[in-house]
């Protein structure tokens, strides 16, 4: 399950109690950055856009290192 932050600028303008408008924003304007909280199998994985179960800095560092290895192979 994901919780969306409808206070995000992507949901502006937003009329009160207008589900159709929320759906429209979700389809045509919003992207993943509007996700505030993610719950998987009953566990909160991300809250307030902060990962709780993974070390984001380590993931980014390893992804960049892997990318550099791929670049070396193809150049």
Secondary structure, DSSP 8 states (H G I E B T S, - for coil): -EEE-TTSGGG-S--TT-HHHHHHHHHHT--GGGEEEEEETTEEEEETTEESSS-HHHHHHHHHHHHHHHHHHH-
